[in-house]
Amino acid sequence: MLKKTALFLLIGTIIGCGSSKPAIVTKKQPVGWKYSKPIQVGSSGNNTSPTTSKPMTTNELTKAYIAQYNSVAMNNMKMYGIPASIILAQGILESGAGKGDLAMTANNHFGIKCHNDWTGDKIYKDDDSPNECFRKYDKASESYQDHALLLTGKKRYANLFALPKGDYKAWAKGLREAGYATDPRYPEKLISYIETYNLSQYDSKVLGKAITKDEAKVLLEDNFGIDEVNLYEIQKGDTLYSVSKKFNLTVEELKQKNNLMDTALYVGQKLIVK
């Protein structure tokens, strides 16, 4: 009997000690929680702002796209006579502000299909028909140049170049009439982008016209999201060569950083130099 009593006391002591141990509490992360680290604007494939891990809004992505490609659009306007506003609006619409499949996988920002005369790289994607052939480029700037060559080289677009270069509404309607797109609302969409983001300011710069009050209200800064210390503002007398030497770059490196197709510059233009 004494042995049984001692055994019961020993078991009670063990249980009592065990019950004093603190419980381990686990805390679940909220549903939908996901870690993401900040990525600098301008990096390949980024979708976040330069100072936070919060995803960029569609409006921010569009502004970043305009800032990145306005220089090449203006250069193409000078060289080929296509309004910069139209070029940018088509680029935004056709590429999803650079985030569409064709833009991401093929650097094709204008939805240009292969056609019979294309001898470069190709990518296949369902569009109006299954498995259609689209052109693939090494750089986005090549897509911009090919877009200009397409419009200037095809007879069906010839009537566009008789239109005033500052009349983006006429150009938007003319593109649809010439068969660039099958969407009946294509002109409206282009015009909406141009007027929402005041893309006509870039036409005004090329044509040497004063920017209107409406354009000035939301005048977009070049190179949206890029730190000012990494930019250089072009002064009178600057050339691409002199700027490249100033920042220990080659001319080709400077052109690549800024998506430039040629060496043309304008006073007040901001170039990425770091």
Secondary structure, DSSP 8 states (H G I E B T S, - for coil): -HHHHHHHHHHHHHHHHHHTS---------TT--------TTSTT--B-SS-SSB--HHHHHHHHHHHHHHHHHHHHHHH---HHHHHHHHHHHHTTTTSHHHHHH--SS--B--TT--S-EEEE-SSSTTEEEE--SSHHHHHHHHHHHHHH-GGGGGGGGS-TT-HHHHHHHHHHTTS---TTHHHHHHHHHHHTTTHHHHHHHHT----HHHHHT---SSTT--GGGEEE--TT--HHHHHHHTT--HHHHHHHTT-SSS---TT-EEE--
